[in-house]
Amino acid sequence: MENSTSATAAGCQGGAPAASPAGAALSTERAKKPNWLRVKLPIGESYRHVRELVDTHKLHTICESGNCPNMGECWGAGTATFMILGNVCTRSCGFCAVATGRPEAVDWDEPQRVAEAIHLMKVKHAVLTSVDRDEIKDGGSIIWYNTIRAVKALNPDTTLETLIPDFKGDKENIGRVIEAHPEVVSHNIETVERLTRSVRIQAKYFRSMDVLRTLKAGGMRTKSGIMLGLGETKEEVLQTMQDLVDAGVDVITLGQYLQPTARHLAVQRFVHPDEFAELRERGYEMGFDYVESGPLVRSSYHSERHVFPGYGKTAWKMEKTTAIV
């Protein structure tokens, strides 16, 4: 799943290990996580309620498939990121924890089930993502359209973010998402240009940039994310951020890449929180409207805030003013 979550806990289970990019290798040992990456185990009544809903409605969540470290926090608050079009991806990205292989047939009843689950959960903001379905002519875009429309019909007061695949750059398929008109459309660039071929295998750096440009031209509020710790340089990260600004991206997320198993790409470096804070500053200075940057940040983390134009930049400016005073 090449667009699962920015900085997800890595790798494709079920496929051959990805080739190691320059500066990012497979490893039989895992580096010890620093203290700032410790998270609490998911507990509590709200978490159990979401767990029951997901199981009852036979839904897939990237929270589970992507081994997201924030699952306890988000599910404890009664929210989750739903993954449509199954839980087996046709791509074999070196960072993604979603299984790769031959997916099952498209489930045309899934859009309504997702809409009903969101209604039962009473969430004010929902996130949808999906595996890549390269074996389907429409890339899964028809199910994407049907799901967005079903969610909005049953949950008119719920805002919606969609984290979409690249659809191989096909503008007709991208156009279906634009036509359905969610509040935010996200497509993750994931890593810097130099590492893309090995980290995202079947994806292309500039194709993803074109997808984001197409979304912006269609009037969408756009979002993308970058993983850190795969061997990229600071200069490469800043260049990727600038490329995203030039593509018209409104919201960016930056988080630490984590390795789920020894079969997947190894963490080359644990990036200190101070570096994430610096990148947040640089991001706002470049012109992003919202910058979410931190070790545990993932694509859908605090996504309910990413809907509102000016929210992040205004808060950042107030911080700067307070610091001066």
N, C-alpha and C positions, 0 to 999 in steps of 0.2 A: 504494500500500500504506500505509494510514493508521497501521499499528502496527509498521512494520518494525523500526526500532531507535530508541531515544530518541537524538536528536542525530545521526541518520545524516547522511551527506553528501548531502542534499537532493534534491528535485525528481522529477518523473515524466517520464522520457524517452519520447517517443512520443505525448504528448498536448499539447494547447495549454498554454502557460504559465499558471500559476495567477495569479489576481488578487492584487495586492499588498495585504497587510494594512496598517493604519495603523502606520507605523513600520517596515515591512518591505517593501522594494521589489525589483522585478526590476532587474537591472543588466547593463550591457554590460562592466563592469569588475569585477574581483575584487580585494578588499582583500588586501594582502600578509599572509600568515600570520606571526604572531609565532614566536619561537624555540621556545616551549613546545608548539607544535603540530607540530613536526617528528617524523616517524616513519621507521623503517628499512624498506627494501624487504624483502618476504618472501623468505627464502632458507633453505637447510638441508635435510637429508635428511628430517626429520619433516614439513616443509612439503611436499616433493615427494611423500611417501607419501600424505598427505591429498589432495593435488591429484589423484593417480592414482585414488584411491578414489572421489572425487566424480565424476570423468569416466567411470570404468568403470561406475558404477551410475546414471549419468544423473541425478544429484541436483542440486537447486538449493540454493545457500546464500545467506543474506542477507549473508554476509561479502563476496561478490562483487557481488551485485545492489545492495547498499546502500553499496558503496564504503567499507567500514568501515576506518578507519585502523589498527585493531588486528589485521588479518588475519594479518600476519606473525607477531606474537607468539602469537596463539591457534593458528594452524595449525602454527606451529613447535613448539608444545607438544602437537600431535596432537589438537586439539579444533576443532569448527566448529559453527555454528548452521545447522540445516537448515531450508529453506523448502519447505513442502508446498503442494499445490494449484496447482502451476505457478509461472511467473515473470512472469505478466502480470496486473496488478491492474485491477479494475473502477473503482477510485477514482483521483482525480487530485490527490492532496495536493501542496501546493506545496513540501514539504521532501524528498520521497522519491525516491530514485534508481531505484526499480523502475519498469519500463515499465508504462504504462497502455493499456488497449484491450480487445479481446474475447479472453478466455482460451480455451484449448483445452479439450476435454472432460475431465472428471474421470478421472484414472488410478487405477483401483481396486486396482492392484497396487503403487502407491507405498508404502503403509504397510509392507509386508513388505520392500521394497527399503531403506527408511530404517532399519528395525530391523536388517537384515543389515549395513548399512554401519556402524552404531554398534557392532555386535558385532565386526566386523573391525577397527575403529579402537581397540577395547579402551578406550573412554573410560569414566570413572567417573561423569561428569556430562554430560548432553546438553541442548541447547536446541532447541526446535522453534518455528518461527513460520510465518506464511503470508501470502499476498496476501489481499485482500478478494475474495470471490466473491458479490457481491450479486445476481448473475443466477440463483443456485441457491436454491431454496426453503429448504433447510436451511442456507444460508450456508457450506457446507463442513464443518459440524459433525460429520457422519457420518464423513467422512474423518479429521477430527481425532480422534474417538473411536477409530476403527480403528487409527490410527497410534500413539496413546498405548498402547493395549492390546498392539499388536504389539511395540513397543519394550520394554515391561515383560515380556512373555512370553519374549522372546529374551535380554533383558539384565536379569535380576532384581536384580542388584547395582548397576545404573546409576540414579542419581537423575535426575530429569527436570524441566526448567522448560518451560512452554508460554507463548509470547507470542502471545496471541490477538487477533483483530479484535473489533469490538463486536457482530457478528451483528445489527446494527440494534436491539440491546437485547432481542432475542427470548429469553425465559427458557428455553424448551424447548431451543433450540440451545446456550445457555450451560450448561444443565443436563447436556448430553452430556459436556462437558469435565469438569464436576464429578464426574460418575459415573465417568469414566475415572480420576480421582484422581491427577494428577501431583503431585509434591512442591511445586511452586510454579506459580501461574498469574499471568501478567503481562498487563496491558493498559495501554498508554501513553497518558497524557493529552496528552503532547507539548508543549503550550504553554498559555499563560494563557487565561482565558475570553475576553478582548477580542480576541485574535488567532485564536481557533479557527476561526471561519467562513472565514477566508481561508487559513490555513495548512493546515487539515485538510479544507477544502472540504465534503465530504459528511458529515462527522462532527459530533457535538454534544457540547459540554463536559459538560453535566449528564447526558446519556445515558451517557457513559463513566464518570462517577462512579457511576451506578446499576449499571452492569455490575460495577464493583469491589465495590459493596455486595452484589450478588447472589452473587458468588464468595465473599466473606467469610461470608455467611449460610450458604453451602453447606459451610463448614468448610475452605476453602482458605487456604493461606498466599499472600498477595497482594502484588503488586509493580506499580509504575508508574514512568514516567520523564518528565522534562521537558528540552526543549532550551532553551538560552540563546543570546542573540545575535540574536533576531529583532525586537527593538524593545520587548520587555517591560520593565517597571520592576521594581525590587527588591521593592516593596510587592506587586505582582501575583504575583511568584514566591512570596513568603511566603504570600500568600492561597491560591494553588494548593496549596502544600504543606500548609497547614492543612486545606483541603478534602479532600485525600487522607487525612490523618490521621483526619478525621471519617468518612471512608468505610471506615475500618478497614484501610487499606493498611499492610503490614508493612515492605516494602522500597521505597526510592526511589532512582532513579539520576538524576543531573544532569550534563549534558555540553554541550560547545560545539557549536552548529549550524555545519555547514560547507556551502558552496555548491559543487556539482559542475560546473555550467556557467552561462554567462551567461543562459540561458533560465529559470533558477530563482531562487527568492527569494534576495535578497542578504543577506549577513551585515551586520547593522547595527553590531555591536560584538563584538570579541574579548574575552571575559571573562577577567580575570586569575586565575591559580591561587589567589591570596589570597582572592578573592571566593568561589571554589568551596569553599575551606577554611572560610570563614565560614558558608556555607550548610550545610555538613556539620554544624557545631556547632549551628546553629539547628534542623536537622532532628532531631538526637538530643534536643535540649531539648523539641521539640514532641511527641516520643513515638514516632518511627519506631524499629523494631527494628534496621534496617540502613540506613545512608546511604552510597551510593557517589557521590562528587562530585569531578569534575575535568574539565579541558578535553577529554581524550580518552576519557572514560567513555562507554560505550554500554550498551544494555540487557543484553547478555549478558556484559559484562566482569566477570570474577571471579564469575560467577553460581554457580559451585560452592560459594561461601561463603554465598550468600544462602539456601541450603536450611535452614540450622541456626538455629533460634530462639535468640536471645540472643547469637549469635556477634559481631555487629557492635557491639551496645550494650555488651557486656562489654569488648571491646577498647577502645572509646571511654572507658569509665569508668577503665580501667587507665591509659590515656594521661593522663587528667586527674589521677589520683592521682600518677603519676610526675612530672608537671609541677609539682605542688605541693611534692613532696619535693625 
